[in-house]
Amino acid sequence: MWKAEPDKGSTWPTEMRIAVDLHNPELLRLLYARDSWRLDASEDLPGLGPSPAPVQITDAQRSAFAKDWGGHWSELRSWLFEFEDLKSTQGIETFTEKIATPPIWYDVLHGDLFPEEDFEIWRAGLRSFHSDPLDEQPERKSFDALKRAWERGLTNILVLPYESPVLRVLSPHTIEMDFATYAEPELFDSALDHFSAN
């Protein structure tokens, strides 16, 4: 998670703060488990790109993981962005209580069956803009569209490396998209305008 925000001498509004969750590690871990264990992907949640190498598990394990995976995904994604909203809309006690109880499938995603070393190598190869010059970052290239979306309530952008396009509004403050959309200015502009139109 990092913040797109004003820098010295910028025309960026001083009150405009956008949290960009690029390749969230726990969501990535869930997606990586699904793809490496060869659980079924869906049109709503396509596979990762690049695709993880397969990991051998038993048919019984695959069946059990497939049954539980969708529920864990929904719980974790909802928690992450309820958590972000709490920082600005609720008191510190509610915020502290929420962050202390993430619904992470811990025993499975940090256990012996999860290919930890392969995952970390794969994750290290994902593209990031954080070290790029400021003017090369997607938020700067799409500033006008981002400002319009912010004026309509956008505070959080979730970006994950899906192998095919994904674009959805998760809440009145949050949009999710695939990395290719985020990285291409015209596509990013369109995604932000989609949020503004909803």
N, C-alpha and C positions, 0 to 999 in steps of 0.2 A: 504494500500500500504506500502510495506517495501522494503528495498534494501538488496540484497545478494551482499556482497562486502568483500574485504580482511580484515583480522584482524592481529594484531601484530604477527610476526613470521610465517605467512602463506605463502604457495607457490602459493596462488591465485594471478594472475597478478594484479598489482596495478591499471591498467586502466580498469579492468573488473568490470562493474556495471550492475546488473540485477534487474529490478523493478518487484517484485512479488506482484500481486494484488490478494490477497487471500480473497475470499468471499466479493467482492466489495459491499458496503452497498446499493448503489442505484440500481445496477443491481439485487442484491438479492431482493430488494423491488419490482421491476417489476416482477421478477419470482414468488415471493411469492403471489403477487396480482393475477397473472394468475392462479396459482394452487389453491389458497384458494377460488377464485371466480368460479373455475371449467371452465375456458376457455380452449379451446383445446390446448394441447401440440403438438409437432411435432417430427418427427424423428430427425430433425436437432437440436431442442431444447427440449430435454426430460424433464420430470418432476423433481422436486427437491427430494432429499433424505436426511432426512426423509420428507415425504409428509406433507404439512400444513393441518390443520383441515379446513373443508369447512366453508365458510361464505355465509349466505343467501343474495342474491340480486335478483332484479326482472329480468324477461326475457328480458325486454327492456334494462336494464342496462347491462346485460351480453352481449347482442347483440352489444351494442355501444362500450363496452370495448374491445370485441373481434375484432371488426373492426379496432380499433385504436392501439391495443397493439403492433402488429408487427412493425409498423412504429416507434413508440416510442423506442422500443428495438433497432432497427437498428441505430437510431439517437444517442441514448445515448452511445451505445458501440463504434460507430465510433468516437464520440466526445472524449471519455475517452482516446483513444489511439492516436488520432491526437494530443491531448493535451500533452501526454507524448513525442511524437516525436518533438513537438514544443520546448520543453525545451532544446533540444540539437541541433536543426537545424535552429531555427528562432530567431529573436531579441526579446528583452523583451517587446516591444510594442505589437507585434503580440501575444505573449504568454499571456500578460495581457488581451488583447481583447478577446481571446478565452476562458479563464477561467471564465470570467465575464458572459458568456452567455450559460450555460449548457442547453441542450434541455430536461429538466426533466419534467415529467408529474405531476407537483407539486400539483395542486388542487385535483387530484384524489388520488395520492399516499400518501398524507398527510391530506386527508379529513376524514370525518366521516365514510365513508364506508370501509376504510382500517383498518384492525384489528391490531392496533399499538402494544398493549400490548402482544398479541399472537406472533406477529412477533419478538419482542425483546426477548421474552423467547425462541423462536425457534432459533433465531440467536445466543444467548448466549450458546446454546448447541453444536454449530458446532466446529469441531476439528480444532485446530491451532497448528503450530509448533513453534511459536515465543518464547515461554518460555522454549523450550527444549534445552538441551545442544547443542552446536554448531555442534558437530560431528553427532548428530541425525537429523539434518535438511536435508530435501530432496536435497537441492542444494549441500551440502557437500558430501552426499552419491553418487550423480550422477555428481561429479565434472568434470570428463573427458568428458562426453557427453555434459554437460552444456558449457564447454569451446569450444568444437567443434561448438556448435550452436551459441555461442557468436561470434566466428570468422567468422561465416556466416551472422552476422548482428543482432542476437537476443539481445534485450534489455528489453523486457516486457513479462511477463508470467501472463496470466489471469487464475485463478483457481476458479471454481464454483462447488457447491455440487449437481451436476446432479445425478439422480438415475441410469443412464446407461452411458456407455463410450461416451465421446466427445473428439475429437481431431481435431483441425483445425488451419491453419495458417491464421491469420487475416490481416497481413501486412508483409512487409519485415523485420519488427522488433518485431512482436508480435505473440505469439502462445496462444491458448486457450485450456484448458483441464478440465476434471472432477477431483474432489478431489481424488477419488480412484486411478487414474492414477498418480497424483502428489505424493501421499503418498507411493506408492509402487516403490522401486528403479528400478526394471527391467522394469516396465511399463513407468516410468519417463524417463529412458534411451532411450527407444524406441521412445517416443514422441519427445524427443530432437533430436534424430537422424533423425526422420521424417522431422523436421524443417530444419536440415542441408542438407537434400537431395533435398529440394525444391529450 
